Amino acid sequence: ADADAILEAAAPAIAANLFATAGILADLDFRLTATDAVIVHPADRTPDRLVATTRAAWTPSTILSVFADAADLPPTHPASGKRPVDDLPTAYVCHGETCSLPVTDPDTLAMLLRDPRSA
């Protein structure tokens, strides 16, 4: 009911600014549905297989972030502080403020990217 009241109150502004409203709604949709595949790898190991898996499952709301050191992530990022597992390139699939458990297997990563609820 509150959302309906907000939209009703904003209706005149929405009608007067269709393009701006469309942009804001697109941004909101991206923020709510984006999948952030964060790949962290040791400096001496390339993450090529995990990167290729992520690219194969790409959608317009997929973000691919690759770091040799997760310390490069801002502290507010859900994957901040994540590290490679067993000295292997490791992926974390993040939705909103939550990330999956670490994944080192491309097939498991593909499953997580296909079905966000499994993350």
C-alpha positions in Angstrom: 0.0 0.0 0.0 2.8 2.4 0.8 4.5 1.7 -2.6 1.2 2.4 -4.3 0.8 5.8 -2.5 4.4 6.7 -3.4 3.8 5.9 -7.1 0.5 7.8 -7.1 2.1 10.9 -5.5 4.9 10.7 -8.0 2.7 10.2 -11.1 2.8 13.8 -12.3 6.6 13.9 -12.1 6.9 10.5 -13.8 4.7 11.7 -16.7 6.7 14.9 -17.1 10.1 13.0 -17.0 9.6 9.7 -18.8 13.2 9.3 -19.9 14.6 10.1 -16.5 12.1 7.8 -14.8 13.0 5.0 -17.2 16.7 5.4 -16.4 16.0 5.4 -12.6 13.9 2.2 -13.0 16.6 0.5 -15.1 19.2 1.4 -12.4 16.9 0.0 -9.7 16.3 -3.2 -11.6 20.0 -3.7 -12.1 20.7 -3.0 -8.4 18.1 -5.5 -7.3 18.9 -8.3 -9.8 22.6 -8.0 -10.5 24.9 -11.0 -10.0 28.5 -10.1 -9.1 30.9 -12.9 -9.9 34.0 -12.1 -7.9 37.1 -14.1 -8.8 40.1 -13.9 -6.5 43.3 -15.6 -7.5 46.9 -16.0 -6.3 49.2 -13.8 -8.3 50.9 -16.9 -9.8 47.7 -18.6 -10.9 45.5 -17.5 -13.8 41.7 -17.6 -13.3 41.0 -18.4 -17.0 38.6 -21.3 -16.5 36.5 -19.4 -14.0 36.5 -16.3 -16.1 35.4 -18.3 -19.2 32.6 -20.0 -17.2 31.3 -16.6 -16.0 31.5 -15.1 -19.5 29.6 -18.2 -20.9 26.8 -17.6 -18.4 26.8 -13.8 -18.9 23.5 -11.9 -18.8 23.0 -8.1 -18.9 22.9 -8.1 -15.1 26.2 -10.0 -14.6 29.2 -8.2 -13.2 32.6 -9.9 -13.5 35.2 -8.7 -11.1 38.7 -10.3 -11.1 41.3 -9.5 -8.4 44.8 -10.9 -7.7 44.1 -9.7 -4.2 40.7 -9.3 -2.6 42.2 -6.6 -0.4 41.6 -4.3 -3.5 37.9 -4.6 -2.8 36.3 -1.7 -0.9 35.3 -2.7 2.6 31.6 -2.3 1.8 31.7 -4.9 -0.9 30.2 -8.2 0.1 33.3 -10.1 -1.1 35.7 -7.9 0.8 38.3 -10.0 2.5 37.6 -13.1 0.5 40.7 -15.2 -0.3 41.6 -18.0 -2.7 41.0 -21.5 -1.4 43.8 -24.0 -1.4 45.9 -21.6 -3.5 43.5 -21.9 -6.4 41.5 -19.3 -8.3 38.3 -19.0 -6.4 34.9 -17.5 -7.3 32.3 -15.9 -5.0 28.8 -15.3 -6.5 27.3 -12.3 -4.8 23.6 -11.1 -4.9 22.8 -7.9 -3.0 24.8 -8.0 0.2 25.4 -11.8 0.3 28.0 -14.0 -1.4 28.1 -17.7 -1.9 30.6 -20.0 -0.3 33.9 -20.2 -2.2 33.9 -22.1 -5.5 36.9 -23.4 -7.3 35.2 -25.7 -9.8 33.9 -24.2 -13.1 30.9 -26.6 -13.2 29.8 -25.5 -9.7 30.3 -21.9 -10.7 28.1 -22.4 -13.8 25.3 -23.8 -11.6 25.5 -20.9 -9.2 25.3 -18.4 -12.1 22.4 -20.2 -13.7 20.4 -20.4 -10.5 20.9 -17.5 -8.2 18.9 -19.1 -5.4 21.5 -21.8 -5.1 24.2 -19.3 -4.1 
